[in-house]
Amino acid sequence: MIGCALCRLTIPIVIPVRVFRSRLKFAYSEGIWKGLCDTCLDSSQETYLSIDKNEISCRRNKCVLCGKKGRVYPVEIQIPDFSTGVIKRKVNVCTKCLDSINETYIRFKGEQIEGSACEHGHGHL
């Protein structure tokens, strides 16, 4: 079982997102992989689409994915809890990680559409 990097939900399959940790840039110049669950991927994509690329974030903190200190954007995550149902929290993610999440989101949703077309017999070669 693997845990989501944002909400820490333990699930058998996560969606890999490439992040670039500044401390590991010489050892892992191509980046490292962090796993996200479907819910966190969708929530991060919503944040990516809602930010204005020309406007700088006034929030300064540490990115939960890459550990870089600087300007970050709040991503709302949903943490499952047996007593209260779902707890909503905001975590900080930098622009570079949001860009990587966007690329992963587009690739993942494209694969889902391709997979569903093949299941229904529409994916002729």
N, C-alpha and C positions, 0 to 999 in steps of 0.2 A: 504494500500500500504506500502511496505517495501523497504528500500533503500539498495543498495549494500554497503558493508563496505569499498570497495576500491575506486570505481568510483562515488559513491553516486547516481547512477541511480535508480530512483524509479520504481519498477516493482511489480506486484502482488505476484510473487513467487520467492524466492531466494533459493540457495543451502546452507544448513547449514554446517558450518565448525566449529569444536571444537577448541577453543584457550584457552590457560592457562595464565590468567593475574596474574602477580606476586603479585599485591596488593590485589587480591581477592582469593589467593590460600587457605586460611583457611576457608573462607565462601563457596567457590565453588571449592572444591578439585578435582572434576571431570571435571572442565573447564566450560566455557560459550560458547554460540553459537553466531557466527557472520554469516551473510548471504552474499553470493557472487553471482553475475550474471554469466551467462554462459561464457561471454567474459572474465571476470576477472579470472574465474576458469581456463579456457584454457590458458590464458597468464601466470598465476601463475604456472601451470603445466609445461609450456615450460621453465620457469626460473628454476624450480626444476630439470628438466632433464638436463639443460645446466650447472649447477654448478658442480664443481669437489669436491666430498666429502672429499678428502684428502687435498684440498687447502682451507685455511682460507680466508674469505672475508676481504679485507683491508678497506672496507667501514664501518664506525662506525656512527650509528645514532639510531633513535628510530623506532621500528616496528609499523606500522600503525594499526595492528590487536591486538596485545597483549600489546603494550606500553613499552615493554622491551627495555632498552638501551643497545647497544652492536653491534655486527657484524651483518650486514643486507645485503640483496641482492636486486638489483633493479628489480622491476616487472613493465613492461610497461602496462599501462591501457589506454583505449580509452574512453574519455568522450564525449558524444553526445552534439553538440552545433548547434542551429538552424542557426546561421549566417555563421559559417565556416564548418559545417559538423561534423567532428570528431577532437578533440584535443587529442594528444598523450602526456602522462606524465608518469613519473616513480615514483613509490612509494616504500618505503623500507619495506621489510618483512624479519623476522628472520628465521633461519633454522628450529626451532621447529614448527613455523606456516606453513612453506613450507612442512614439513613432514606431518602435519595434512591435508593440502590442497591436497597432493598426495593421502592420504588414501581416502579422500572424492571424489576426481576425479575418482579413480578406482571404488569405490562403485557406484557413480552416472552414469558413463558410462556403468557399468554392468547392472544397472537397466534399462537404456535406451535400451540396446540390448535385454534384457528380455522382455521389454514392446513392442518393435517392433516385436519380434517373436510371441508374443501372439496376436497382432493385425492382423497379416497375417495368423493366424491359424496354426502356427508351434509350439506353446507352448502346446503340449499335456501333460496331466497329467497321 
